[in-house]
Amino acid sequence: MFSAGVRRFATSAIRRSHYEEGPGKNLPFSVANKWRLLATMCVFFGSGFGAPFFIIRHQLLKK
């Protein structure tokens, strides 16, 4: 009884989900334009890498 209900729920949940499939469709950003993706990744990773250096510079120049 319980397993039949679980099976019905699982199959209906799968049937209701209608997401696009394929490479890059499940990401929170677009991979269609490679130059925009490159710029976005450079800004994202560059800010994380450069932040400690800018913080140290700010602290050293502070009076």
C-alpha positions in Angstrom: 0.0 0.0 0.0 2.7 2.5 1.1 5.1 1.4 -1.7 2.4 1.9 -4.4 1.8 5.5 -3.1 5.5 6.2 -3.2 5.8 4.8 -6.7 2.9 6.9 -7.9 4.3 10.0 -6.4 7.8 9.4 -7.8 6.5 8.8 -11.4 4.2 11.8 -11.2 7.0 14.0 -9.9 9.3 12.9 -12.7 6.5 13.5 -15.3 5.8 17.0 -13.9 9.5 18.1 -14.1 10.1 19.6 -17.5 13.6 21.0 -17.4 15.7 21.2 -20.5 18.4 18.6 -20.8 21.9 18.9 -22.2 25.3 20.3 -21.4 25.1 23.7 -19.7 21.3 23.7 -19.2 21.5 23.0 -15.5 23.9 25.8 -14.6 22.9 29.2 -13.1 24.7 31.1 -15.8 24.8 31.0 -19.6 27.6 29.2 -21.5 26.3 30.1 -24.9 28.6 33.1 -25.4 32.2 32.0 -24.6 33.6 35.5 -24.4 31.0 36.7 -21.9 31.6 33.5 -19.9 35.4 34.2 -20.0 34.9 37.8 -18.8 32.5 36.7 -16.1 34.9 34.0 -14.8 37.9 36.4 -14.9 36.0 39.0 -12.8 34.7 36.4 -10.4 37.9 34.5 -9.8 40.0 37.7 -10.1 38.1 39.5 -7.4 38.5 36.6 -5.1 42.3 36.3 -5.8 42.9 40.1 -5.7 40.9 40.9 -2.6 43.5 40.0 0.0 46.2 42.1 -1.8 43.9 45.1 -2.0 43.0 44.7 1.7 46.7 44.5 2.7 47.5 47.5 0.6 44.6 49.5 2.2 45.8 48.6 5.7 49.4 49.5 4.9 48.5 52.9 3.4 46.1 53.7 6.2 47.3 56.3 8.7 
